[in-house]
C-alpha cells in the first residue's frame, strides 16, 4: 500500500483532465479547506457513493499513564469520523473507521 501526497494527486488529476497543475492545486486546496471549515462548524458532509464525514463528541474519561501508572483525566474532545459510501465499500471492501470497533 502506497502513500499518495496531495502533490501526486494534483499531478494525476492534471494529467487526466488536461488542466494546468496550478489550477488543479487551487481547486483541490479550496475543496480541502472547505471540508475542514465545515467540520470545524460541526457540520456533516455527505458525498453520495463516496462517504460521509461527521464530527463526533468524545466524552471525558479517566485513563492511566502506562509508564508511571498514574491516573490522568482525558478531557472531552471532538473527532472526525469517516464512513465510506456504497461505491467505496464495493470497490475496496472498506469498513468505516470506528465501526469495526463498535461492532465488537
Buried (B, 14 or more C-beta within 10 A) or exposed (E): EEEEEEEEEBBEBBEEEEBEEEEBBEEBEEEEEEBEEBBEEEEEBEEEEBBBBBBEEEEEEEEEEEEEEEEEEEEEEEEBBBBBBEEBBEEEEBEBEEEEEEEE
